[in-house]
Amino acid sequence: MISISQEALVHAQQLMRDEQCPDGTFIRVGVEGGGCSGLSYKLTFDQTLQDGDQQFEDKGLKIVCDRKSFLYLVGTELQYSGGLNGKGFVFNNPNASRTCGCGESFSL
């Protein structure tokens, strides 16, 4: 499962309102090659399911992930950080053995 913290949920819902996302919009998370640690996170709003997508619902929000990315993200919680080091969504990934300083990439 992939989950979302309460604070990240509030910010995601606000962004969806600000961007006037249509009903049925969900958060799509994923992983792609790149970044200083080898793999980087992706986070977008989407309305279209793809073949093989893994679907989760946490706190009333639908979260979708492609099958390959799910292998890297299982157990991850999407959080929101508003601290001095930056502001934005953060992946708390228990599978990552190493992360870069900015938190946008990781390795296993």
C-alpha positions, 0 to 999 in steps of 0.5 A: 500500500501507498499512503498519505499523511494528513498534512500532505492530504490537505495540501494535495486537496488544496492544489487540486482546487487551485488547479481546478482538477475535475472530479475523479482526479487522483494522485499518480506516484511513480519512479523513474531512472535519474537523480543523483542517487539513481532513481527519482520520484514522480508525483502528478495529478491524473484522471486516466488509469493505465493497464496494470495500475495499482490503486489505493485509497487513503483518507478518502484520496485515491493514489495510483501507481504503475506496477513497476514503480510499486515494487520500489514504493510499497509501504511508502507514505507521501508526506508534506514538509514545510520546513526551512530546507524546502517546501513540498511533498516528500516520499517516506520510503522504507525501501530506500537504502540511500537518499540524496540531500534534496530527497528527490532521488534514492537507491535501493 
